[in-house]
Each structure stands twice: as structure tokens, then as C-alpha cells.
């Protein structure tokens, strides 16, 4: 968010908040311009959020599954070819 472009910032005091609100109320054109920019630049649809998060979870699940399968294969190979090493029977 950029102050005065697609939102408003102020110092975190009651006086600063009040002054900023008065400024916005007094300048209807600025309010309209900033509100329009905020809708266009900052709004995100919840369907998009859910789709993005779902996609990331799918990637994580696939990576974990691949890692588990790789580890399982490595363990089977060790047991098949190095049984004495695994059992400390050198």
C-alpha cells in the first residue's frame, strides 16, 4: 500500500488519525481516486486466495510423497545389498 495512492497512513495517535480522516472527508476527489486504486491494486478475491493456497499444499504434498518414495527405495536397496552393514555384522 502506498500512502495517498491506494490507501492512507498516519502516525498511530488519535490526533493523527482524526486529522487524516478529516483530510479524506474534505477532499472527495482524492478519496474517490484512492478508493478506486485500492480496489484495483489491493483487492484479492477469496477464490484466488484459496486456489493459490491449495496449489501450494498440492506442491508440498507431492514433494513429501516423492521424498518418502525416494527414502523407501534407498532403504530397500540398503537392505538388499548391504544387509550386514545395516545389522552391524561386518
C-alpha positions, 0 to 999 in steps of 0.5 A: 500500500502506498500512502495517498495512492491506494490507501492512507497512513498516519502516525498511530495517535488519535490526533493523527488519525482524526486529522487524516480522516478529516483530510479524506472527508474534505477532499472527495476527489482524492478519496474517490481516486484512492478508493478506486486504486485500492480496489484495483491494486489491493483487492484479492478475491477469496477464490484466488486466495484459496486456489493459490493456497491449495496449489501450494499444499498440492506442491508440498504434498507431492514433494513429501510423497516423492521424498518418502518414495525416494527414502523407501527405495534407498532403504530397500536397496540398503537392505538388499545389498548391504544387509550386514552393514545395516545389522552391524555384522561386518 
